Amino acid sequence: MRILILTQYYPPETGAPQNRLSDLARRLAGSGHDLRVLTAMPNYPRGEVFEAYRNRFLVEEKHAGVEVIRTWIYATKKKTFIQRILNYFSFVVSSVVLGIWKVGSPDIVIVESPPLFLGISGFLLSITKNAKLVLNVSDLWPDSAVAMGVLSNNVLIRASRALEEFLYRRAFLITGQTRGIVDDIQSRFPDKDVALITNGVDAAAFVAVSNSSQRTETRREFALQGKFVIGYAGLHGLAQGLDTVVHAARLLVDQQDILFAFFGDGPEKEKLIQQVEQCGLENVRFYSSQPSRRMPAVVGSFDVALVPLKGLELFKGALPSKMFEAMAAAVPLLASIDGEARQLIEKAGAGLCIEPENPDAMADAILQFYKDPQLVQCLGRNGQRYVIEHFDREKIADRFERLLTRGYRAEMASA
C-alpha cells in the first residue's frame, strides 16, 4: 500500500509520539509499503524551530530510511490559547497546501491526534487524493484540553466536539492507544471500527542496556555513581504534576544517598528548577533532553523510574510510554497514577503504585525501594518479562499493518 502518516510531531524532536511514529514508519516501510511522513518543522517542546530548519517553508529528507516531508509551522514559546491555535492551524494550512503537491497518491492517510485540528488536513488530503482516512487517537480531545484548563470557551468546545464527530464518522479505521480511549469512542460511535493499538517499546534496545556495562558508563557520565537514583525522563508538562516529585525530594533531603534526576524539557521545567533552587535542594538534578538513541542508556541508569500524572479522571485511561521503556530496561516503576496504567503495573508486578499528587506516599515508597534491593531487582525483572511479551513494538506494528491491510481490502471490495 501507499501510506502517508500525517503528524505534527516527529524526530529529530524527542518524545513519545515522535518515537512511536518514527518506529512505526520504519517498520511499515521495511515491510514493503510505500511510506511517507508529512510533518512540521521540528520545534517541540522548546517552541522554536530547530536551527537547521529555520526560515524554510519546505524540507524533504530521509529519516531512518523513510521519506519525510516537512512544512512550515508557526512556532512560539508562548502558551496562551491564541498562540496554541495559531501553532496548530499554521501546520494544518501548510500541510494541506504543500502536501497536496508533494505527497503523491497515497491509498491511506494516517492522522495522529492530538492535535485534533490536524484531522482537517488529513480529511482534505484524503478527499483530494481519494485515499482512506485512519485516525490514531493518543489522547481524547477536546476532553483532555478541557480537563487541563487549556480550553474553556463553550463555543470552541462545541466546535471541537463537532469536528471530532465529523472526523470519526469519516474515518474508515480509528485506533486508540488505551482501552479507555477505545471504549469511549466505541460507546459514542458503535458503528465504527475502533481498535486498540497501544504504546510500546523497542524492547531489544532496552534489554541490551540492562544486560551490559553501559549502565555503569552512563551513571559515570551524568555523575550518578554512588547514588540511589530516582529518575524521570520525559516531558516536563502540566499533566505530569512534577511539583509532587520536588515535594517528595524535600521530605527525603536528609537521605544523602538518594538522588532525583530529571531528564527532558517542557513548559514547567523552569518553574521546577526555581522551586528546587528556592528550597536549596541538593538532592535534585536537571539534565537536558537526550536524543532517542540515548534513552535506553539513560533510563537503564535509574534505580527506580518515576511515572507521575495528576489525579484527574481523564488520566485513568492513560498508558504513558515511559512506563514501557523502564520496564524493558528492568527498572522498577514508582507510579503515582490510577486506572488502566495502575492495573497493568500491578498485573505485571513491575512496580509500586501510589495515590497521584501525594508527596508523602511517594517519599514512603522511595524509602521502601531504597531499603530493599531484592524488591528493586524482582520488580524490574517482572516488568521486563511482561513488556517483552505484551508490548514489543514489532508485534504492535505487525498488528497495525494487518488492520490496515484487512480494512483497506474490505473497503476496496465494497467500493
DODRENVO-71145 format. One record per residue (C-alpha): residue number from 1; chain; x, y negated, z negated. Coordinates in Angstrom, 3 decimals, m for minus. Each point is the difference from the previous one (the first is absolute). Example, Ala and Ser with C-alpha at 12.3 -4.5 7.8 and 13.67 -1.06 7.14 Angstrom:
BEGIN
- seq;mol;x;y;z
- 1;A;12.300;4.500;m7.800 .
- 2;A;1.370;m3.440;0.660 .
% end
This chain:
BEGIN
- seq;mol;x;y;z
- 1;A;0.000;0.000;0.000 .
- 2;A;0.957;m3.644;0.398 .
- 3;A;m0.218;m1.429;m3.531 .
- 4;A;0.271;m3.590;m1.220 .
- 5;A;0.485;m0.742;m3.709 .
- 6;A;m1.083;m3.531;m0.905 .
- 7;A;1.311;m1.240;m3.347 .
- 8;A;1.050;m3.317;m1.507 .
- 9;A;2.727;1.703;m2.054 .
- 10;A;2.912;2.027;1.360 .
- 11;A;3.741;0.485;m0.574 .
- 12;A;2.467;m1.659;m0.409 .
- 13;A;m2.470;m1.159;m2.668 .
- 14;A;m0.065;2.301;m3.014 .
- 15;A;m3.071;1.313;m1.738 .
- 16;A;m2.477;2.861;m0.052 .
- 17;A;m1.902;m0.769;3.262 .
- 18;A;3.230;m0.711;1.850 .
- 19;A;1.607;3.268;m1.057 .
- 20;A;m3.107;2.084;0.568 .
- 21;A;m0.844;m1.393;3.431 .
- 22;A;3.550;0.087;1.345 .
- 23;A;0.295;3.619;m1.118 .
- 24;A;m3.336;0.859;1.649 .
- 25;A;1.000;m1.774;3.227 .
- 26;A;3.308;1.869;0.150 .
- 27;A;m1.656;3.367;m0.589 .
- 28;A;m2.771;m0.560;2.573 .
- 29;A;2.557;m1.118;2.567 .
- 30;A;2.091;3.049;m0.831 .
- 31;A;m3.038;2.190;0.731 .
- 32;A;m0.035;m1.263;3.573 .
- 33;A;m2.568;m2.780;m0.153 .
- 34;A;0.552;m3.339;1.742 .
- 35;A;0.203;m2.137;m3.154 .
- 36;A;0.187;m3.778;m0.300 .
- 37;A;m0.254;m2.295;m3.003 .
- 38;A;m1.418;m3.523;0.199 .
- 39;A;0.989;m1.991;m3.067 .
- 40;A;0.918;m3.449;m1.310 .
- 41;A;3.380;m1.655;m0.351 .
- 42;A;1.365;1.324;m3.299 .
- 43;A;m0.648;m2.423;m2.868 .
- 44;A;m1.380;2.031;m2.927 .
- 45;A;0.162;m0.441;m2.983 .
- 46;A;2.140;m3.159;0.042 .
- 47;A;m2.416;m1.979;2.150 .
- 48;A;2.637;m1.065;2.522 .
- 49;A;0.883;1.639;3.299 .
- 50;A;3.262;1.927;m0.169 .
- 51;A;2.875;m1.966;1.479 .
- 52;A;0.525;2.172;3.085 .
- 53;A;m3.636;m0.513;1.058 .
- 54;A;m0.526;m3.714;m0.640 .
- 55;A;m1.377;m2.319;2.677 .
- 56;A;m1.054;2.904;2.218 .
- 57;A;m3.466;0.820;1.284 .
- 58;A;0.689;3.480;1.343 .
- 59;A;2.659;2.595;m0.754 .
- 60;A;0.219;3.499;1.479 .
- 61;A;2.339;2.524;m1.588 .
- 62;A;0.583;3.614;m0.903 .
- 63;A;m0.328;0.917;m3.671 .
- 64;A;0.985;3.568;m0.914 .
- 65;A;m0.779;1.051;3.565 .
- 66;A;m3.425;m1.679;0.069 .
- 67;A;m0.902;m2.871;2.335 .
- 68;A;m0.919;m2.976;m2.184 .
- 69;A;m1.664;m3.176;1.293 .
- 70;A;0.067;m2.977;m2.373 .
- 71;A;m2.070;m3.139;0.391 .
- 72;A;m0.066;m3.356;m1.743 .
- 73;A;m1.496;m0.480;m3.471 .
- 74;A;m0.461;m3.042;m2.200 .
- 75;A;2.174;0.842;m3.007 .
- 76;A;m0.291;m1.937;m3.237 .
- 77;A;1.161;0.294;m3.578 .
- 78;A;m3.187;m1.660;m1.202 .
- 79;A;m2.675;2.363;m1.281 .
- 80;A;m3.094;m2.206;0.202 .
- 81;A;m3.068;1.496;1.640 .
- 82;A;0.310;m2.271;3.045 .
- 83;A;3.659;0.921;0.468 .
- 84;A;m0.838;3.708;m0.208 .
- 85;A;m2.751;m0.351;2.597 .
- 86;A;2.345;m1.874;2.340 .
- 87;A;2.584;2.725;m0.479 .
- 88;A;m2.474;2.770;0.854 .
- 89;A;m1.724;m1.688;2.933 .
- 90;A;3.181;m1.256;1.638 .
- 91;A;1.012;3.609;0.542 .
- 92;A;m3.529;0.994;1.042 .
- 93;A;0.193;m2.579;2.792 .
- 94;A;3.593;0.645;1.092 .
- 95;A;m0.435;3.790;m0.078 .
- 96;A;m3.024;m0.231;2.311 .
- 97;A;1.404;m2.587;2.412 .
- 98;A;3.446;1.563;0.326 .
- 99;A;m1.100;3.549;m0.714 .
- 100;A;m2.359;0.188;2.974 .
- 101;A;2.990;m0.832;2.152 .
- 102;A;2.530;2.309;m1.639 .
- 103;A;m1.546;3.149;m1.487 .
- 104;A;m0.761;1.867;3.197 .
- 105;A;m3.061;2.257;0.132 .
- 106;A;m0.391;1.822;m3.314 .
- 107;A;m2.537;2.772;m0.482 .
- 108;A;m0.201;m0.722;m3.724 .
- 109;A;0.476;m3.185;m2.048 .
- 110;A;0.756;0.664;m3.683 .
- 111;A;m0.567;m3.062;m2.213 .
- 112;A;1.478;m0.261;m3.483 .
- 113;A;m2.332;m1.766;m2.461 .
- 114;A;0.464;m2.192;m1.976 .
- 115;A;0.062;m2.610;1.248 .
- 116;A;m3.545;0.760;1.125 .
- 117;A;0.117;m2.890;2.472 .
- 118;A;2.520;1.927;2.095 .
- 119;A;m2.906;2.241;0.923 .
- 120;A;m1.214;m2.847;2.241 .
- 121;A;3.186;0.288;2.024 .
- 122;A;m0.229;3.788;0.027 .
- 123;A;m3.596;m0.086;1.179 .
- 124;A;0.737;m2.491;2.801 .
- 125;A;3.020;2.001;1.152 .
- 126;A;m1.984;3.242;m0.048 .
- 127;A;m2.785;m1.574;2.097 .
- 128;A;2.432;m1.619;2.441 .
- 129;A;2.053;3.178;0.402 .
- 130;A;m2.968;2.415;m0.141 .
- 131;A;1.622;1.716;m2.996 .
- 132;A;m1.433;1.726;m3.065 .
- 133;A;0.220;m1.932;m3.277 .
- 134;A;1.353;1.606;m3.186 .
- 135;A;m0.020;m1.831;m3.344 .
- 136;A;2.454;1.038;m2.698 .
- 137;A;m1.243;m1.510;m3.272 .
- 138;A;2.636;m0.251;m2.711 .
- 139;A;m2.014;m2.418;m2.160 .
- 140;A;m3.715;m0.802;m0.010 .
- 141;A;m0.374;m3.581;1.196 .
- 142;A;m1.641;m2.359;m0.901 .
- 143;A;m0.676;1.879;m3.265 .
- 144;A;3.646;m0.120;m1.070 .
- 145;A;0.334;m3.709;0.816 .
- 146;A;m3.104;m0.786;m2.049 .
- 147;A;1.206;2.107;m2.942 .
- 148;A;3.392;m1.729;m0.009 .
- 149;A;m1.555;m3.464;0.190 .
- 150;A;1.517;m0.716;3.410 .
- 151;A;m3.421;m0.298;1.668 .
- 152;A;m2.893;m1.705;m1.810 .
- 153;A;m1.920;m1.953;2.651 .
- 154;A;m3.364;1.733;0.483 .
- 155;A;m0.276;m0.950;3.669 .
- 156;A;3.434;1.451;0.759 .
- 157;A;m0.752;3.115;m2.041 .
- 158;A;m3.179;0.632;2.008 .
- 159;A;1.848;m0.671;3.258 .
- 160;A;2.755;2.419;m1.002 .
- 161;A;m2.505;2.712;m0.882 .
- 162;A;m1.710;m0.495;3.350 .
- 163;A;3.356;0.345;1.769 .
- 164;A;0.790;3.118;m2.025 .
- 165;A;m3.309;1.621;1.018 .
- 166;A;0.458;m1.042;3.640 .
- 167;A;3.458;1.607;0.185 .
- 168;A;m0.970;3.200;m1.808 .
- 169;A;m2.926;0.555;2.337 .
- 170;A;2.161;m0.431;3.092 .
- 171;A;2.874;2.232;m1.083 .
- 172;A;m0.021;3.553;1.305 .
- 173;A;2.055;1.066;m3.048 .
- 174;A;0.558;m1.566;m3.415 .
- 175;A;2.766;1.222;m2.292 .
- 176;A;0.357;m0.955;m3.656 .
- 177;A;3.046;0.361;m2.222 .
- 178;A;m1.798;1.090;m3.158 .
- 179;A;m3.034;2.100;m0.803 .
- 180;A;m1.625;m3.081;m1.537 .
- 181;A;0.356;m1.956;3.268 .
- 182;A;m1.316;2.898;2.085 .
- 183;A;m2.984;0.609;m2.279 .
- 184;A;m0.881;m3.703;m0.066 .
- 185;A;0.020;m0.325;3.794 .
- 186;A;m1.763;3.321;0.545 .
- 187;A;m2.790;m0.962;m2.421 .
- 188;A;m0.675;m3.190;1.941 .
- 189;A;0.512;1.446;3.479 .
- 190;A;m1.044;3.672;m0.219 .
- 191;A;m0.095;0.411;3.778 .
- 192;A;3.692;m0.912;0.430 .
- 193;A;2.945;2.387;0.098 .
- 194;A;2.041;m0.984;m3.093 .
- 195;A;3.105;2.023;m0.911 .
- 196;A;2.445;m0.053;m2.892 .
- 197;A;3.577;m0.772;1.074 .
- 198;A;1.951;m0.741;m3.161 .
- 199;A;3.230;m1.784;m0.667 .
- 200;A;2.943;2.353;m0.018 .
- 201;A;3.754;0.147;m0.057 .
- 202;A;2.913;1.149;2.134 .
- 203;A;0.629;2.690;m2.566 .
- 204;A;3.278;1.258;1.444 .
- 205;A;1.729;m3.385;m0.437 .
- 206;A;m0.955;m0.313;m3.663 .
- 207;A;0.631;3.643;m0.867 .
- 208;A;3.508;m0.308;1.468 .
- 209;A;0.775;m2.881;m2.366 .
- 210;A;m1.255;1.917;m3.026 .
- 211;A;2.404;2.823;0.842 .
- 212;A;3.131;m2.066;0.661 .
- 213;A;2.640;m2.168;m1.657 .
- 214;A;m1.572;m3.086;1.609 .
- 215;A;m1.912;m0.734;m3.202 .
- 216;A;3.236;m0.650;m1.887 .
- 217;A;1.357;m2.206;2.779 .
- 218;A;m3.204;m2.062;0.202 .
- 219;A;m0.161;m0.493;m3.764 .
- 220;A;3.599;m1.238;0.089 .
- 221;A;m0.780;m2.360;2.900 .
- 222;A;m2.818;m1.697;m1.935 .
- 223;A;1.741;0.232;m3.400 .
- 224;A;m2.573;2.426;m1.384 .
- 225;A;2.428;2.548;m1.393 .
- 226;A;m0.344;0.779;m3.679 .
- 227;A;m3.617;m1.230;m0.051 .
- 228;A;m3.365;1.718;m0.166 .
- 229;A;m1.520;m1.706;3.029 .
- 230;A;m3.704;m0.817;0.216 .
- 231;A;m0.268;m0.946;3.667 .
- 232;A;m2.509;m1.788;2.171 .
- 233;A;0.482;m0.192;3.767 .
- 234;A;m2.625;m1.777;2.058 .
- 235;A;m2.028;m3.142;0.510 .
- 236;A;0.005;m2.497;m2.870 .
- 237;A;m3.613;m1.044;0.515 .
- 238;A;m3.182;m0.796;m1.887 .
- 239;A;m1.413;3.498;0.229 .
- 240;A;2.937;1.607;m1.818 .
- 241;A;m0.345;m1.972;m3.234 .
- 242;A;3.748;0.078;m0.573 .
- 243;A;m0.224;m2.456;m2.889 .
- 244;A;m1.115;3.048;m2.013 .
- 245;A;3.410;1.549;0.672 .
- 246;A;1.750;m3.157;m1.199 .
- 247;A;m2.064;0.101;m3.223 .
- 248;A;0.978;3.661;m0.489 .
- 249;A;3.651;m0.978;0.482 .
- 250;A;m0.398;m2.574;m2.809 .
- 251;A;m1.292;2.723;m2.287 .
- 252;A;3.038;2.173;0.775 .
- 253;A;2.657;m2.707;m0.064 .
- 254;A;1.787;1.665;m2.942 .
- 255;A;0.388;3.270;1.929 .
- 256;A;3.307;m0.931;1.605 .
- 257;A;0.246;3.113;2.185 .
- 258;A;m3.331;m0.673;1.743 .
- 259;A;0.151;m2.212;3.101 .
- 260;A;m2.841;m1.241;2.221 .
- 261;A;1.029;m0.327;3.657 .
- 262;A;m2.238;m1.795;2.519 .
- 263;A;0.763;0.499;3.701 .
- 264;A;m1.953;m1.937;2.604 .
- 265;A;m1.562;m3.334;0.762 .
- 266;A;m3.394;m1.665;0.009 .
- 267;A;m2.061;m3.007;m1.070 .
- 268;A;0.240;0.757;m3.742 .
- 269;A;3.747;0.602;m0.163 .
- 270;A;1.073;m3.536;m0.915 .
- 271;A;m2.586;m0.187;m2.773 .
- 272;A;1.220;3.319;m1.409 .
- 273;A;3.612;m1.180;0.076 .
- 274;A;m1.019;m3.157;m1.874 .
- 275;A;m1.800;2.065;m2.647 .
- 276;A;3.089;2.161;m0.518 .
- 277;A;2.267;m3.052;m0.252 .
- 278;A;m2.330;m1.804;m2.418 .
- 279;A;m0.060;3.067;m2.259 .
- 280;A;3.760;0.486;0.300 .
- 281;A;m0.443;3.657;0.955 .
- 282;A;3.285;1.686;0.837 .
- 283;A;m1.635;3.374;0.574 .
- 284;A;m1.667;m1.078;3.262 .
- 285;A;1.757;m0.419;3.349 .
- 286;A;m1.280;m1.038;3.410 .
- 287;A;1.428;1.227;3.282 .
- 288;A;m0.745;m1.013;3.568 .
- 289;A;m2.187;2.017;2.327 .
- 290;A;1.946;2.906;1.513 .
- 291;A;m0.226;1.384;3.565 .
- 292;A;m2.230;3.033;0.459 .
- 293;A;2.974;2.276;0.625 .
- 294;A;1.319;m0.841;m3.480 .
- 295;A;m3.194;0.646;m1.918 .
- 296;A;0.591;3.723;m0.615 .
- 297;A;3.293;m0.847;m1.731 .
- 298;A;m1.514;m2.921;m1.948 .
- 299;A;m3.008;1.945;m1.252 .
- 300;A;2.182;3.027;m0.688 .
- 301;A;2.156;m2.123;m2.325 .
- 302;A;m2.917;m0.546;m2.418 .
- 303;A;m0.599;2.110;m3.087 .
- 304;A;m3.697;m0.919;0.024 .
- 305;A;m1.965;m1.697;2.797 .
- 306;A;m2.728;m2.535;m0.794 .
- 307;A;m3.289;0.020;1.910 .
- 308;A;m1.970;m2.928;m1.469 .
- 309;A;m3.315;m1.438;1.170 .
- 310;A;m2.461;m2.414;m1.548 .
- 311;A;m3.013;1.481;m1.728 .
- 312;A;m2.529;m0.826;2.718 .
- 313;A;m2.747;2.395;1.063 .
- 314;A;1.213;m0.373;3.582 .
- 315;A;3.369;1.579;m0.772 .
- 316;A;m1.513;3.213;m1.302 .
- 317;A;0.059;1.151;3.613 .
- 318;A;3.650;m0.935;0.626 .
- 319;A;2.876;2.380;0.785 .
- 320;A;3.156;m2.179;0.030 .
- 321;A;2.706;1.281;2.355 .
- 322;A;2.734;m0.671;m2.590 .
- 323;A;m1.548;2.804;m2.005 .
- 324;A;0.811;2.576;2.683 .
- 325;A;3.527;m1.313;0.496 .
- 326;A;0.881;0.421;m3.664 .
- 327;A;m1.556;3.454;m0.088 .
- 328;A;2.023;1.108;3.031 .
- 329;A;3.177;m1.235;m1.710 .
- 330;A;m0.876;2.069;m3.111 .
- 331;A;m0.442;m3.173;m2.077 .
- 332;A;m2.870;0.152;m2.528 .
- 333;A;m2.733;m2.623;0.171 .
- 334;A;m1.237;m2.431;m2.598 .
- 335;A;m3.291;m1.124;1.511 .
- 336;A;m2.171;m2.697;m1.534 .
- 337;A;m2.891;0.946;2.208 .
- 338;A;m3.424;1.634;m0.031 .
- 339;A;m2.074;1.919;2.508 .
- 340;A;1.251;1.970;2.982 .
- 341;A;3.721;m0.550;m0.592 .
- 342;A;m0.257;1.022;m3.648 .
- 343;A;m1.833;3.196;0.956 .
- 344;A;2.710;0.865;2.517 .
- 345;A;2.876;m0.658;m2.425 .
- 346;A;m1.605;2.069;m2.729 .
- 347;A;m0.807;2.844;2.408 .
- 348;A;3.602;0.023;1.216 .
- 349;A;1.424;m0.325;m3.510 .
- 350;A;2.211;m2.749;1.416 .
- 351;A;m0.062;m2.662;m2.706 .
- 352;A;m1.762;m1.829;m2.802 .
- 353;A;m3.068;m2.163;0.616 .
- 354;A;m1.033;m2.878;m2.231 .
- 355;A;m2.690;m2.655;m0.096 .
- 356;A;0.638;m2.808;2.538 .
- 357;A;1.306;m3.334;m1.325 .
- 358;A;0.884;1.435;m3.417 .
- 359;A;3.627;m0.892;m0.875 .
- 360;A;m0.121;1.811;m3.358 .
- 361;A;m1.032;3.270;1.648 .
- 362;A;2.692;m0.516;2.633 .
- 363;A;2.717;m0.535;m2.615 .
- 364;A;m1.124;3.109;m1.914 .
- 365;A;0.063;2.143;3.154 .
- 366;A;3.480;m1.265;0.906 .
- 367;A;1.283;0.971;m3.434 .
- 368;A;m1.568;3.422;0.442 .
- 369;A;1.969;0.466;3.228 .
- 370;A;3.169;m1.425;m1.533 .
- 371;A;m0.065;2.413;m2.931 .
- 372;A;m0.796;3.105;2.062 .
- 373;A;2.407;0.713;2.907 .
- 374;A;m1.646;3.374;0.607 .
- 375;A;m3.355;m1.733;0.556 .
- 376;A;1.643;m2.306;2.549 .
- 377;A;1.490;2.904;1.909 .
- 378;A;m3.111;2.187;m0.153 .
- 379;A;m2.430;m2.682;1.220 .
- 380;A;2.422;m1.048;2.733 .
- 381;A;0.293;3.517;1.405 .
- 382;A;m3.763;0.536;m0.234 .
- 383;A;m0.613;m3.124;2.059 .
- 384;A;2.558;0.965;2.618 .
- 385;A;m1.563;3.423;0.566 .
- 386;A;m3.482;m1.466;0.236 .
- 387;A;0.808;m2.794;2.434 .
- 388;A;1.910;2.318;2.353 .
- 389;A;m3.010;2.281;0.171 .
- 390;A;m2.738;m2.624;0.359 .
- 391;A;1.401;m3.368;1.144 .
- 392;A;2.833;0.582;2.453 .
- 393;A;m0.325;m2.544;2.827 .
- 394;A;0.736;2.605;2.653 .
- 395;A;m3.104;1.959;m1.006 .
- 396;A;m2.082;m3.174;m0.269 .
- 397;A;1.077;m1.165;3.484 .
- 398;A;m0.873;3.410;1.451 .
- 399;A;m3.491;m0.239;m1.473 .
- 400;A;m0.473;m3.525;1.299 .
- 401;A;1.128;1.075;3.471 .
- 402;A;m2.517;2.866;m0.010 .
- 403;A;m2.786;m2.407;m0.995 .
- 404;A;0.909;m2.384;2.808 .
- 405;A;0.258;2.762;2.602 .
- 406;A;m3.213;1.741;m1.011 .
- 407;A;m1.961;m3.234;m0.223 .
- 408;A;1.344;m1.360;3.272 .
- 409;A;m0.786;3.190;1.899 .
- 410;A;m3.511;0.060;m1.440 .
- 411;A;m0.555;m3.634;1.019 .
- 412;A;1.286;0.676;3.508 .
- 413;A;m2.187;3.082;0.354 .
- 414;A;m3.124;m1.944;m0.974 .
- 415;A;0.819;m3.046;2.150 .
% end
